[in-house]
């Protein structure tokens, strides 16, 4: 269900932004790598 997926992704983005606002910038890159790792299929 595309709508459900978009809703979940948007919620994740908002949560991510809220977290980023409370942590140092270098932690942002670590979090970004984690998100990238989980959103891109690994073969």
SULNORBEL-V666785 format. One record per run of one state. SS is the DSSP state (helix for helix, strand for strand, loop for the rest). FROM is the first residue (numbers start at 0). TO is the last residue. If there is no record, write none. Layout:
# SULNORBEL-V666785
ss=[SS;SS]
from=[FROM;FROM]
to=[TO;TO]
This chain:
# SULNORBEL-V666785
ss=[loop;helix;loop;helix;loop]
from=[0;1;20;24;39]
to=[0;19;23;38;42]
